[in-house]
């Protein structure tokens, strides 16, 4: 897309993006693209609270990892908010970004599933 959400973090900082929704009426899958630009930065995708995060990126980023990646996670029926949390665990400044967030079919490979909305 033309726009994406990003955060720039100082060492040991954390930032979140939260979307409150009507409770999901069934198990749902969210697909998105993400980018991490610094070793020690980790992105998490959470369902309803930051204690329930079925997606966690690898916080050990190398130069070759500095590309947009596609990922997904599933949230259970009853989920009432989706949270993306970016945490900088190291001593350098860092960044996370997300783009192209959407609901997709719950089963199938990321490249083959169809958008639901």
C-alpha positions, -999 to +999 in steps of 0.1 A: +000+000+000+009+037+000+008+039+038+020+018+067+021+021+105+055+023+121+072+031+154+107+041+162+120+031+196+148+040+218+166+012+238+143-007+261+111+011+248+079-006+238+050+007+217+016-008+207-012-004+182-046-015+193-078-020+174-110-026+195-137-046+177-170-063+183-162-098+197-152-122+169-181-146+162-157-174+152-120-182+152-103-157+128-070-153+110-052-120+104-026-117+077-002-088+075+032-076+063+058-065+088+093-050+089+119-049+116+150-028+110+172-035+140+187-064+159+168-069+192+134-055+180+105-079+183+070-076+170+041-095+186+005-100+174-019-104+202-056-113+207-075-093+234-045-087+257-007-086+256-007-119+275-021-138+245+002-133+215+001-161+190+026-143+168+061-133+178+089-124+153+125-134+158+143-106+177+176-115+162+175-096+129+204-095+105+209-072+075+195-099+051+162-099+072+156-062+065+128-069+040+090-068+043+077-103+054+042-117+054+028-135+085-005-144+101-019-154+134-053-168+146-074-153+173-102-173+191-139-166+190-147-138+214-116-118+207-125-081+212-093-064+203-062-070+182-029-056+194+005-052+177+033-047+201+069-037+192+096-041+218+132-029+216+152-053+239+186-040+230+208-009+233+204+006+198+174+025+184+150+003+166+119+002+144+089-020+135+063-015+109+031-032+097+011-030+065-017-047+045-035-061+075-066-081+067-088-110+077-083-142+056-095-177+055-085-196+087-070-226+069-044-228+040-010-214+032-004-177+034+000-174-004-032-193-012-058-180+013-084-155+002-093-123+019-126-123+038-130-085+038 
